[in-house]
Amino acid sequence: MSSIDRSRRTNRGTGRTAGTVLASATAVLALLATSACGPDNSPEAGDAAAAASAGASLLGLPANLDDLKKWKSEDWEKWAKQDAIPAAAKGFWTIEKLLAAKPATPGKANLPDPGPASQAPATQAPASQAPTASKAPASQAPTQAPATKAPATQAPASQAPASQAPTQAPATKAPASQAPATQAPATQAPATKAPATKAANDNGNDPAPQVIKAEALPHPYSKYMFEGRLFSVHPDGTGGSCSATVVSDPAHPGKSNLVWTAGHCVTSDGAYAKEITFIPGYNSTGAASGKKTPTKEQAEPLGEFPMTEVLTTPQWKAFKSHLSGVGSHYDYAIVKVAPADNGKSLEETVGGSVPVWFNAPREQLVPTSYGYPSAAPFDGQELNRCVGSTATRVSWDPARPPLIAIGCTMTPGSSGGGWLALRDGKPALVSDNAACDCEENNGVWKTTWMAGPYLDDQAAGMLDFMSKRS
């Protein structure tokens, strides 16, 4: 983690080698092993193979990674104290730095081949989802949007036509000093397409999902201010750009300061980034569209929210430099940010948040992914989404929960963006943009599908820990 104990580490420079990581991991192995819960810490077959590949006993993690699902607050506290970084400085990010930030590259090396693309029915409809403001009554349930089929071509970075906007639900009234409440857009009932047949020896992989074209949302983003860009400075000094989502805080309903993103958006080669700052509703006004140079106030319609604490998973932080795609199974992070200058929480400022749906039934998921793709042919100035792709499975390690895969043409920069699916008729976050079937050719990226981690009990424990701290 984090700035939780406010101590500063000085041995996390860019020259840290695998040998150094292994040595430091050995020093904390006993501490973590004793804190792990569960009656059996014997290695699983998949974990043993992974450890052999890394040349270490899982870099100081419990031998049985399922023990992490049972971690209590004190276990997360011990893990968090191993890395502490200073809180981000408000005002660090100038408009020049924001525009120059480079997209964080998602996991893409040694991607498994799930097989030929599956055939989605022509009648499959998008599932546009945004959170309802916390004060919205049940009578404000959105109406159903018409079904459309997304073409299989790359989306331009330009703004989508107004006809792509969902039907708007009645707006909730915000306090005078508060930004307009987030309004719930139209949502489409989940598609009934059956999941691909799973063979006994498929190693957790389904056929690749249908390609879904990303579409840019029309300005202003009044219904989507819960989404934003996440900026950071990595150990090599370069500025990074990702996407992130405001999520509900169970311990502070209606007043969350928590943001969900990808692990690789807040770390680089196992070391945490610095100056992590969230900007909700980035470029909602459109002032930065069309290669225009906005003022900082135009780019940040609701201001900026600097990080105070951050936490990613033990698996992601340990596996990132050693096991290629294996770490993507746990590529998620939670960022706590400071309240606004007027004392209002992030959630109060943007007008809403989305709850996280843990252990969601895969066969019911038709997620809509959101993000700010910034690698060509996109430019990072537009909020995009991919809708209508039935979730399938993709896996680098059969011993770990398979990732969720959806068709999407968004490029790097969209990493960490939220995936929303309907739960009891309301949107909830089920994953984040973590990895992709993508390639770069002459500076232009081509993506056919994305993968995000499956959020199980371990993810729930992480959120519970951060919630109780916030």
FIMARKOL-179172 format. One record per residue (C-alpha): residue in one letter; x, y, z. Coordinates in steps of 0.25 Angstrom, whole numbers, plus 2048, in hexadecimal, padded with zeros to 3 digits. Last residue first. Layout:
AXYZ;...
//
This chain:
S7D1817816;R7D880C81D;K7CB80481F;S7C9805810;M7D780180C;F7D67F4814;D7C87F180F;L7CD7F4801;M7D97EA802;G7D07DF808;A7C67E07FD;A7D17DF7F3;Q7D67D27FA;D7C87CD7FB;D7C77CD7EB;L7C87D87E1;Y7CB7D17D3;P7D77D97CD;G7D47E07C0;A7D77DC7B1;M7D67E47A5;W7D37E0796;T7D67E4788;T7E07EF78A;K7E97F677F;W7F3800783;V7F980B77A;G80880F77C;N80D80876F;N8067FB773;E8027F8782;E7FB7EC786;C7EF7E878F;D7E87DC795;C7E67E47A2;A7E97E47B1;A7E47EC7BD;N7D77F47BA;D7D07F37C7;S7C67E97CD;V7B77E77D2;L7B37F57D6;A7A47F67D8;P7997FC7D0;K78A7FB7D5;G77F7F17D0;D7817E77DB;R7907E77D7;L7937EC7CA;A7A17EC7C5;L7AC7F77C5;W7BB7F57C1;G7C38017C6;G7CF8077C0;G7DC8027C6;S7E38027B8;S7DC80B7AE;G7EA8127AC;P7EE8077A3;T7E4804797;M7D5802797;T7D07F878C;C7C77F0795;G7C27E2796;I7C17DC7A4;A7CA7D37AC;I7C87D07BB;L7D47CA7C2;P7D57BC7C6;P7D67B97D5;R7E47B47D8;A7E97A67D7;P7E77A57C8;D7F27B07C6;W7F27B97BA;S7E37B97B9;V7D87BF7B0;R7C97BE7B3;T7BD7C47AB;A7B47D07AE;T7A97D37A4;S7AD7DF79D;G7A27EA79B;V7A97F779E;C7B77FD79D;R7B880B7A2;N7C08177A0;L7C38247A7;E7CB82D79E;Q7D88357A0;G7E18297A0;D7E682B791;F7E081E78B;P7E681877E;A7F0818785;A7F2815794;S7E981E79D;P7DD8157A0;Y7D581C7AB;G7CD8117B1;Y7BF80A7B3;S7BC7FC7B1;T7AD7F77B0;P7AB7E97B6;V7A27DE7B1;L7A37D57BD;Q7997CA7C0;E7A27BE7BD;R7AD7C47C6;P7A57C47D3;A7AB7CF7DB;N7B47CB7E6;F7B67DA7EA;W7AD7E57E5;V7B37F27E8;P7AA7FE7EB;V7A980A7E1;S7AB8187E5;G7A28257E5;G7A18347E3;V7B08377DF;T7B28407EB;E7AB8387F5;E7B282B7F1;L7C08327F2;S7BC837800;K7B9845803;G7C284D80B;N7C285A803;D7D08577FE;A7CB84A7F9;P7CE83D801;A7DC836800;V7DD8297F8;K7DD81A7FB;V7E28127F0;I7DE8037EF;A7E57FA7E5;Y7E37EF7DB;D7EB7E57D3;Y7E97D87DA;H7E77CE7CF;S7F17D87C7;G7FC7D37D0;V7FD7C67C8;G7FE7CD7BB;S80D7CF7BB;L8137C77C7;H81F7CF7CC;S81D7DE7CC;K80F7DF7D0;F80E7D37D8;A8117D97E6;K8097E67E5;W7FE7DF7DE;Q7FD7D37E8;P7FE7DC7F4;T7F27E47EF;T7F27F37EE;L7F07FE7F9;V7F180D7F8;E7F0818803;T7EF827802;M7ED8297F3;P7EA8377ED;F7DC83A7E9;E7DB8447DE;G7D084E7DA;L7C284C7D6;P7C38517C8;E7D284D7C7;A7D684F7B8;Q7CF85D7B8;E7D58617C5;K7E385D7C0;T7E18667B4;P7DE85E7A7;T7E885C79B;K7DF85878F;K7E384B788;G7D5849784;S7D0847792;A7D684E79E;A7CB8577A0;G7C184C79F;T7BA8507AC;S7BB8427B2;N7CA8437B0;Y7CD83B7BC;G7C08367C3;P7C88337D0;I7D78377D1;F7DE82D7DA;T7ED8307DE;I7F88267E1;E80482F7E4;K80D8237E6;A80E8157DF;Y80F8087E7;A81B7FF7E5;G8197F07DF;D81D7F37D1;S8157FF7D0;T8098017DA;V7FC80A7DB;C7F68087CD;H7FB7F97CC;G7F27F67D8;A7E67FA7D0;T7DC8047D5;W7D18067E0;V7D08137E7;L7CC8167F6;N7C88237FC;S7BA81F7FF;K7B0827806;G7A2822802;P7A481680B;H7B1817814;A7B4809819;P7B080280C;D7B780C803;S7B180C7F5;V7BA80C7E9;V7BF8187E1;T7C58127D4;A7D38137CE;S7DB8157C1;C7E98167BE;S7F48207BB;G80381F7BF;G80D82A7C0;T81C8267BF;G8268287CA;D82C81A7C9;P8258167D7;H8178197D0;V80F8267D2;S8008257D2;F7F48297CB;L7E68237CD;R7DB8277C3;G7CC8277C6;E7C081F7C8;F7B68237D3;M7B28307CA;Y7AB8267C1;K79C82C7C0;S7A083A7BE;Y7AB8377B4;P7A98437AC;H7AC8407A1;P7A8833799;L7AF82679C;A7B9820793;E7B681278E;A7BF80678E;K7BC7FC784;I7B97EE789;V7C17E1784;Q7B97D5788;P7BF7CD793;A7CB7C3792;P7C77B5793;D7C87B17A2;N7D47AF7AA;G7D57A97B9;N7DF79E7B6;D7D67997AA;N7D878A7AE;A7CA7877B3;A7C478F7A8;K7BB79B7AB;T7B079E7A1;A7AF7AD79F;P7A67B57A7;A7977B57A4;K7927C279E;T7877C77A6;A78B7D67A5;P78B7DE7B2;A77F7E87B2;Q7847F57AC;T7868017B5;A7828107B2;P78B81A7B9;A78B81C7C8;Q78E82B7CB;T79A82F7D3;A79683B7DC;P79A8487D7;A7A684E7DF;Q7A48527ED;S7A485F7F3;A7958617F1;P7928537F5;A78E84A7EA;K7808467E5;T77F8397DE;A77D8397CF;P7728317C9;A7778267C0;Q77E8297B3;T77C81F7A7;P78A81B7A2;A79382379A;Q79781C78C;S78E826785;A797831789;P7A282D780;A7AE827786;Q7BA831788;S7C682F781;A7D1825785;P7CD81C77A;A7C780E77D;Q7CE802777;T7C57F976F;A7BC7ED773;P7AF7F4772;A7A67F577F;K7987EF77E;T78D7F7783;A7827F578D;P779801790;A77B80679E;Q7728027AA;T76D80D7B4;P7758117C0;A77080F7CE;Q76C81C7D4;S7608177DC;A76A8107E5;P76F81D7EB;A77C8247E8;K7848287F4;S7908207F1;A7918247E3;T78E8197D9;P79B8137D4;A79E8127C5;Q79B8067BC;S7998047AD;A7967F57AA;P7977F479B;A78D7EB794;Q78F7DD78E;T7857DC783;A7907D8778;P7947CC781;A7A27CB785;Q7AB7C177E;S7B77BD786;A7C57C1781;P7CE7B577E;G7D67B078A;P7DA7B4798;D7E87B7794;P7F07BA7A0;L7F77C87A1;N8067C77A1;A8087D67A4;K7FC7DF7A4;G7FB7E57B2;P7F67F37B1;T8007FE7AD;A7FE80B7B5;P7FA8177AC;K8048227AB;A80282F7B2;A80583B7A9;L7F78427AA;L7F78417B9;K8058467BB;E8028527B2;I7F58547BA;T7FC8557C7;W7FC8497D0;F80384C7DD;G7F88557E2;K7F484C7EE;A8008447F2;A7FE8357F2;A7FF82E800;P80D828803;I81081A800;A80F80E809;D813800805;Q8147F480F;K80A7FA818;A7FF7F680F;W8027E7811;K8017E8820;E7F47F081F;W7EE7E6816;D7F17DB820;E7EB7E482B;S7DF7E7823;K7DC7D8821;W7E17CF816;K7D87C4812;K7D97C5803;L7E87C7805;D7E87B880A;D7E47B47FC;L7F27B87F8;N7F77AB7FF;A8067AD801;P8037BA807;L80B7C5800;G81A7C8802;L81E7C87F3;L8157BD7EF;S8207B37F5;A82A7B87EB;G8307B57DD;A8247BC7D6;S8217B07CE;A8227A67D9;A8197AF7E1;A80F7AE7D6;A80F79F7D6;A80E79E7E5;D8027A87E4;G7FB79F7DA;A7FD7937E1;E7F87997EE;P80279C7F9;S800797807;N7FB7A2810;D7F079A816;P7E779E822;G7E37AC81D;C7E87BA820;A7F57C081C;S7FC7C9827;T8077BF829;A80A7BD81B;L80B7CC819;L8157CF824;A81D7C2821;L81E7C7812;V8227D5816;A8317D3814;T8307CA809;A8297D4801;S8347DE803;A83E7D47FD;L8357D07F1;V8327DF7EE;T8417E27EE;G8447D67E5;A8397DA7DB;T8407E77DA;R83D7F57E0;G8437FF7D7;T8378077D6;G83780C7E4;R82F8067EF;N83A8067FA;T837814801;R829810807;R82281B80F;S81A81981B;R80C81F81B;D806813822;I7FA812818;S80281980C;S80080D804;M800800800;
//
